[in-house]
């Protein structure tokens, strides 16, 4: 059960850890630039790519909890079976987009294996690999949500839950 709980929030936890690391790196950049007078060469590059990782991991975490921005005004007026069908169609479109992301992200990763970053000399592939990895995780998360929606509808005749609400 602990493993299941850890995996449920994996993207959240990793994104939070990388965000903390990014904060430390940015503080180091400010310290070396304005206090020491000799800016660190690697910290700007590191913080830029840590930010990329945080964004993709955060996107994956939001998929797993369905907390991306949505405006369910019209879909909330539909009966539960139609809302379920609409939700499943949207999820299939999301999966199709994510499959494209996995494909092109993998191609970009392989294309950049031999190209080093300008300062740290780490392979650019490490920047791009987050795209296919998180997209694949998002596909799995979306399929699991679809399964949950169908099972929930069969048990309770209730439409999928939307965790993002607009408060006006």
PyMOL commands that set and color helices and strands:
alter all, ss='L'
color gray80, all
select helices_A, chain A and resi 2-8+10-36+42-65+75-77+80-111+125-156
alter helices_A, ss='H'
color red, helices_A
deselect
rebuild
show_as cartoon
